Amino acid sequence: MSIKTFRISGFFVKKRKKMKFVQDIRATRMDAAVYKVLENLGSRHKLKTNMIKIGKVEEIKPEDSKDPLIQQLGEGV
Protein backbone atom coordinates (compact mmCIF):
# COMPACT_ATOMS: atom_id res chain seq x y z
CA MET A 1 0.00 0.00 0.00
CA SER A 2 1.60 3.25 -1.08
CA ILE A 3 0.77 6.74 0.08
CA LYS A 4 -0.20 9.15 -2.69
CA THR A 5 -0.64 12.91 -2.75
CA PHE A 6 -3.95 14.40 -3.87
CA ARG A 7 -4.95 17.99 -4.63
CA ILE A 8 -8.60 18.59 -3.78
CA SER A 9 -10.40 21.80 -4.70
CA GLY A 10 -13.93 23.02 -4.30
CA PHE A 11 -16.02 25.53 -2.37
CA PHE A 12 -18.35 25.97 0.56
CA VAL A 13 -20.92 28.63 1.39
CA LYS A 14 -20.77 30.36 4.75
CA LYS A 15 -22.74 33.49 5.65
CA ARG A 16 -23.91 33.79 2.03
CA LYS A 17 -20.33 33.96 0.77
CA LYS A 18 -18.83 31.39 -1.53
CA MET A 19 -15.40 30.42 -0.23
CA LYS A 20 -13.03 28.48 -2.51
CA PHE A 21 -10.41 26.08 -1.19
CA VAL A 22 -7.52 23.99 -2.45
CA GLN A 23 -5.86 21.44 -0.18
CA ASP A 24 -3.05 18.97 -0.74
CA ILE A 25 -3.57 15.76 1.22
CA ARG A 26 -1.56 12.53 1.55
CA ALA A 27 -3.65 9.36 1.70
CA THR A 28 -3.69 5.80 0.44
CA ARG A 29 -6.92 6.18 -1.58
CA MET A 30 -8.83 9.01 -3.22
CA ASP A 31 -11.95 8.56 -1.09
CA ALA A 32 -9.85 8.65 2.09
CA ALA A 33 -8.32 11.97 0.96
CA VAL A 34 -11.78 13.44 0.27
CA TYR A 35 -12.96 12.31 3.70
CA LYS A 36 -9.95 14.01 5.35
CA VAL A 37 -10.75 17.28 3.58
CA LEU A 38 -14.43 17.12 4.58
CA GLU A 39 -13.43 16.35 8.15
CA ASN A 40 -10.84 19.13 8.26
CA LEU A 41 -13.03 21.86 6.76
CA GLY A 42 -16.04 20.80 8.81
CA SER A 43 -14.19 21.05 12.10
CA ARG A 44 -12.29 24.21 11.21
CA HIS A 45 -15.25 26.22 9.86
CA LYS A 46 -18.16 24.52 11.67
CA LEU A 47 -19.66 23.17 8.44
CA LYS A 48 -21.74 20.10 7.76
CA THR A 49 -20.48 17.82 5.02
CA ASN A 50 -23.43 18.63 2.73
CA MET A 51 -22.34 22.31 2.77
CA ILE A 52 -18.96 21.46 1.19
CA LYS A 53 -18.83 20.87 -2.57
CA ILE A 54 -15.82 19.03 -4.00
CA GLY A 55 -15.04 20.24 -7.50
CA LYS A 56 -11.87 18.45 -8.53
CA VAL A 57 -9.66 15.68 -7.16
CA GLU A 58 -6.35 14.92 -8.84
CA GLU A 59 -3.29 12.91 -7.95
CA ILE A 60 -0.11 14.99 -7.96
CA LYS A 61 3.58 14.44 -7.28
CA PRO A 62 4.66 15.46 -3.78
CA GLU A 63 7.17 17.90 -5.33
CA ASP A 64 4.29 19.79 -7.00
CA SER A 65 2.56 20.49 -3.69
CA LYS A 66 2.49 24.04 -2.33
CA ASP A 67 2.63 22.70 1.25
CA PRO A 68 6.27 22.42 2.41
CA LEU A 69 5.43 19.61 4.85
CA ILE A 70 4.00 17.45 2.07
CA GLN A 71 7.03 18.20 -0.09
CA GLN A 72 9.32 17.11 2.72
CA LEU A 73 7.34 13.92 3.41
CA GLY A 74 7.44 13.08 -0.30
CA GLU A 75 11.24 13.21 -0.39
CA GLY A 76 11.50 10.16 1.85
CA VAL A 77 9.68 7.98 -0.70
C-alpha distance (Angstrom), angle and dihedral (degrees) to the residues before:
residue distance angle dihedral
M1 . . .
S2 3.78 . .
I3 3.77 127.9 .
K4 3.80 114.9 -122.7
T5 3.79 132.3 -167.9
F6 3.80 119.6 -123.4
R7 3.80 131.2 -170.7
I8 3.79 111.1 -148.2
S9 3.79 122.5 -171.7
G10 3.76 134.2 177.5
F11 3.79 141.9 109.8
F12 3.77 144.5 -99.7
V13 3.79 132.3 -159.1
K14 3.78 119.4 -127.2
K15 3.80 124.6 167.7
R16 3.81 89.9 -7.1
K17 3.80 91.7 -58.1
K18 3.76 123.1 117.7
M19 3.80 108.9 -133.8
K20 3.81 119.2 -166.0
F21 3.79 123.0 -150.9
V22 3.79 139.6 -173.2
Q23 3.79 120.4 -170.2
D24 3.78 132.5 178.0
I25 3.80 112.1 -145.8
R26 3.81 133.6 179.8
A27 3.80 114.9 -141.0
T28 3.78 141.3 139.7
R29 3.83 95.4 -117.4
M30 3.79 136.5 24.5
D31 3.81 94.8 -118.4
A32 3.81 90.6 51.5
A33 3.82 89.8 53.5
V34 3.82 91.5 50.1
Y35 3.80 90.2 49.5
K36 3.83 90.7 51.8
V37 3.80 91.1 52.4
L38 3.82 92.6 48.2
E39 3.79 89.9 48.1
N40 3.80 93.4 47.0
L41 3.81 96.8 47.0
G42 3.79 92.4 42.2
S43 3.77 93.8 54.4
R44 3.80 95.6 39.7
H45 3.83 97.6 47.8
K46 3.83 100.9 24.3
L47 3.81 93.1 -114.4
K48 3.77 131.2 151.6
T49 3.78 116.0 -127.4
N50 3.82 92.8 -112.2
M51 3.84 88.8 60.5
I52 3.83 91.8 61.3
K53 3.81 118.2 79.2
I54 3.80 118.2 -161.8
G55 3.79 110.9 -148.5
K56 3.78 105.8 175.7
V57 3.80 137.4 7.7
E58 3.78 119.7 -171.9
E59 3.77 135.6 166.8
I60 3.80 112.8 -122.4
K61 3.79 137.2 179.4
P62 3.81 113.7 -98.3
E63 3.82 89.2 -121.5
D64 3.83 90.0 61.1
S65 3.80 92.9 57.6
K66 3.80 119.3 109.9
D67 3.82 90.4 -147.2
P68 3.84 110.2 91.2
L69 3.82 92.3 -152.7
I70 3.80 91.9 57.2
Q71 3.80 90.1 46.8
Q72 3.79 90.2 52.5
L73 3.81 93.5 46.9
G74 3.80 89.9 49.8
E75 3.81 92.3 56.5
G76 3.79 91.6 66.6
V77 3.82 91.9 61.2
